[in-house]
Amino acid sequence: MPEFPYSRLRRWPDVEADNLQAHDPTDLLLVERALALGADGAATVVIGDEYGAITLALVQAGLRGIRVHQDLATGRRALQRNAEDLGLTGFTAHELDQSLLADARLVLLQLPKSLAELEEIADAVARWAAPDAVLVAGGRVKHMTLTQNEVLGRSFAHVQPQRAERKSRLIIASEPLPVPAEPPFPVTAQHDGLTLVAHGGAFAGARLDIGTRVLLDVLGGEAVRPASPARRPGDEGDRSESEEAEGHGAETPRVLDLGCGTGALAVSYALAHPDARVTATDRSAAAVSSARATAAANGVSERVTVTHDDAGSALPDASFDIVLLNPPFHLGASVHTGAATRLFEAAARLLRPGGELLTVYNSSLGYRPELARLIGPTTQLQRTPKFTVTRSVRASETPDS
Ligand SMILES: C[S@@+](CC[C@H](N)C(=O)[O-])C[C@H]1O[C@@H](n2cnc3c(N)ncnc32)[C@H](O)[C@@H]1O
């Protein structure tokens, strides 16, 4: 059998850089273990395959009918694109549900970053996979903790960490335990009139992040409608007649929560503005399910539309008056601003000229010059010892263009 060409895999549309690869030694260990176990493709499930390295190496080795769950829209696109480039087919994509796991006997897992996400996945495997299912979870040793074994131990009778190899380690979990009647996720919490609902993989869980709270305080105190005059006929992003007829007239700003997580910003805005229609979007499926559940729990589902997408790529140019953004600043385990820049660029594309981006970020990151360059004139609305909130008004011509 030919060696799998791992180096041909691309991360695109995720951030690409010379020091970032589309596979890691854990992928190779998981593939080697699955092949050594003589896995049957139709009973094999892959969870957390970042860019397709595990799935595609197994498909190339002859396994057919593998089921795959990836949380990120970027990872899903990367897997499809890598599969097309390599001419490989024979796997199916699923959400984290019964269709993914029914009758599965081998589950390969790239360990997620959060323990809550691991707990939700371990429960799902114990709940839906075959009674003799084995979960093989792997990660980089430097990111692994003993608590991960404890979490797995709540859903499996046996949890056996293996010897580290190439700075990665596998943990074998077997004999699924009986599960509680109700799954442990999503979880719910109340915050001053806002109910947040969170799946395991959602940013900050059901807590209200402190940065989000600072931005919400500013939104509560500020007139967030754009100060610029109503659009002129023929302006880019002018509303259609049917939109006006539906009641989204010039008085109703079109609002986007970019990277919505559990939907705290989108749903708070909808609650504070009973006429508003809000779009929320995130690249994480766990975030999307959480934001939909948050909208439902607060009775605003009909006015909040949630999409699973990378940086709002499916939304039309110049189609929003206001973008709310609490950008990510961690890429994997290292601090990397590429992910935030990607969302600033998306906001520049999605705002109409004169529209506003309201952003909160860790003050140490000093994003203001970048916001001014990518969006337009940027003013500071609030600065706490930790967080800065800015308003950037989208210039008619993107300053950088
Ligand atoms: C700091 S969290 C903020 C979540 C939420 N807005 C809040 O304030 O609680 C950043 C969010 O951006 C999402 N995100 C990161 N990169 C993204 C991208 N390229 N496209 C869409 N969402 C993205 C993450 O999944 C995460 O939910």
The ligand as an SDF file (V2000), in Angstrom:
LIG
                    3D

 27 29  0  0  0  0  0  0  0  0999 V2000
  -14.2270   34.8980   21.7220 C   0  0  0  0  0  0  0  0  0  0  0  0
  -15.5010   33.8660   21.0680 S   0  0  0  0  0  0  0  0  0  0  0  0
  -16.9050   34.9600   21.1770 C   0  0  0  0  0  0  0  0  0  0  0  0
  -18.2320   34.2380   21.1900 C   0  0  0  0  0  0  0  0  0  0  0  0
  -19.4500   35.1400   21.4200 C   0  0  0  0  0  0  0  0  0  0  0  0
  -19.5760   36.1520   20.3860 N   0  0  0  0  0  0  0  0  0  0  0  0
  -19.3650   35.7910   22.7800 C   0  0  0  0  0  0  0  0  0  0  0  0
  -19.0940   36.9940   22.8210 O   0  0  0  0  0  0  0  0  0  0  0  0
  -19.5680   35.1020   23.7800 O   0  0  0  0  0  0  0  0  0  0  0  0
  -15.0940   33.8670   19.3460 C   0  0  0  0  0  0  0  0  0  0  0  0
  -15.9980   32.9960   18.4800 C   0  0  0  0  0  0  0  0  0  0  0  0
  -15.5850   33.1640   17.1150 O   0  0  0  0  0  0  0  0  0  0  0  0
  -15.7160   31.9290   16.4550 C   0  0  0  0  0  0  0  0  0  0  0  0
  -14.8470   31.9650   15.2630 N   0  0  0  0  0  0  0  0  0  0  0  0
  -13.4930   31.9430   15.2060 C   0  0  0  0  0  0  0  0  0  0  0  0
  -13.0690   31.9930   13.9360 N   0  0  0  0  0  0  0  0  0  0  0  0
  -14.1880   32.0360   13.1620 C   0  0  0  0  0  0  0  0  0  0  0  0
  -14.4170   32.0820   11.7600 C   0  0  0  0  0  0  0  0  0  0  0  0
  -13.4050   32.0780   10.8830 N   0  0  0  0  0  0  0  0  0  0  0  0
  -15.6920   32.1240   11.3150 N   0  0  0  0  0  0  0  0  0  0  0  0
  -16.7240   32.1200   12.1910 C   0  0  0  0  0  0  0  0  0  0  0  0
  -16.5670   32.0580   13.5320 N   0  0  0  0  0  0  0  0  0  0  0  0
  -15.3210   32.0260   14.0110 C   0  0  0  0  0  0  0  0  0  0  0  0
  -15.3180   30.9070   17.5050 C   0  0  0  0  0  0  0  0  0  0  0  0
  -15.8320   29.6160   17.1660 O   0  0  0  0  0  0  0  0  0  0  0  0
  -15.9460   31.4980   18.7710 C   0  0  0  0  0  0  0  0  0  0  0  0
  -17.2490   31.0010   18.9860 O   0  0  0  0  0  0  0  0  0  0  0  0
  1  2  1  0
  2  3  1  0
  2 10  1  0
  3  4  1  0
  4  5  1  0
  5  6  1  0
  5  7  1  0
  7  8  2  0
  7  9  1  0
 10 11  1  0
 11 12  1  0
 11 26  1  0
 12 13  1  0
 13 14  1  0
 13 24  1  0
 14 15  1  0
 14 23  1  0
 15 16  2  0
 16 17  1  0
 17 18  1  0
 17 23  2  0
 18 19  1  0
 18 20  2  0
 20 21  1  0
 21 22  2  0
 22 23  1  0
 24 25  1  0
 24 26  1  0
 26 27  1  0
M  CHG  2   2   1   9  -1
M  END
$$$$
